[in-house]
Amino acid sequence: MTERILTQQADDDRADWESKYEGCSCHISPPCGSCVHPGNPANQDEDDSCWEPVDTGPVNCKAHHEGSETLKLPASSNRKFKTT
């Protein structure tokens, strides 16, 4: 199981999407702005470039993590997590 977090750009896109849209309006004029917006959670879930790995716990085996590209996340962060 891998923990991932939204990249800063994806997090900014998500905040923009959350501030602009309350739901889909494809029934009026497809595709709607909510559905195609890069901050839509459904779009971000399918786009691996929106996510980066994050180290959420202590490292137990240094050799296992050598060369790892994980991000140390401050405890105060409010960025969205995804477990894969």
Secondary structure, DSSP 8 states (H G I E B T S, - for coil): --EEEE-HHHHHHHHHHHHH-SS--TTTSSS-HHHH-TT-HHHHHT-GGGEEEEE-S--S-HHHHTT---EE--TT----EEE-
